[in-house]
Amino acid sequence: MRRRGIGKRIGWVLFTLVICLEAEVIKPLPDTVEVDAQKAALGKALFHDTILSKDNTVSCMTCHDLAKGGDDGMKYSFGIHGQQGGINAPTVYNAVFNFRQFWDGRATDLKEQALDPITNPVEMGETLPHVIQKLKASPKYNERFNRLYTDGVTADNLADAIATYEKTLITPNSPFDRYLKGDKNAIFPEAKEGYRLFKLKGCIICHNGMNVGGNLYNRFGIYTDANSTQLGRYNLTGRESDKFVFKVPSLRNVALTAPYMHDGRFDTLYDAVKWMSQYQLGRYITDREIRQIEAFLRSLTGKMVK
């Protein structure tokens, strides 16, 4: 068992070094995403409207505040009647670039994701027939749906409108994006060293691509038991190998989205980085290295939607 563990670690280090030597594996975000502007405008109105909740008190914006990094800054969010959820709300920013939606990946895209919070009894607590009835009874919504969709107000069109708006919620031109595009002075030396360590320590293996994550699943607690009360993809598949397996989150704007992890167990980037080095990478990391990686992570904060 000891030899196997040593071999696994050597393989991990070699793989990391190969990645560091190859072409850049993080890509800058695009400045825009092409969508139907009128459908996006309708989706924006719906995203901010409490009409989608059973008691008209909760909107998408309640848990995904665009002024707070696209989440709500809470360990667990609150839905109708003050009910508390059981998992940390992920940011809606740049979600269009994730390969799956939700921590357990149960939705394949934004459109499939859009209706889940509406019908979740702890979140908005509605039924789709009643939501459709309310939207049809609303002159402003009924007219807009009929103008944009041949079949008017339907659950599918509701999901499409919200998803179309959410596709526009991207945060380009972060300092690190500008650095990738050739502006070597866009980030400070500490952040540059943090990025080098981010690759060298192995963070880059899971947090890569345009979204610096969001493109694969991984076990939560690889080297040490993470004591997670949520089971992740196991709830969907029932496979033992999927216990504690979650979608790797994007690190875009991570400086704005505390608390961290699916269970919101850490309030600071420092603590999150320190924990990840031990539990996910099985590697020692110094206080100075943590601060440098933290500086790199802060350079991932992009332009927020107004």
PyMOL commands that set and color helices and strands:
alter all, ss='L'
color gray80, all
select helices_A, chain A and resi 2-21+37-47+50-52+60-63+80-82+95-97+110-114+116-119+128-137+139-148+155-167+175-180+189-200+203-205+234-237+240-242+254-256+269-279+287-298
alter helices_A, ss='H'
color red, helices_A
select strands_A, chain A and resi 217-219+245-247
alter strands_A, ss='S'
color yellow, strands_A
deselect
rebuild
show_as cartoon
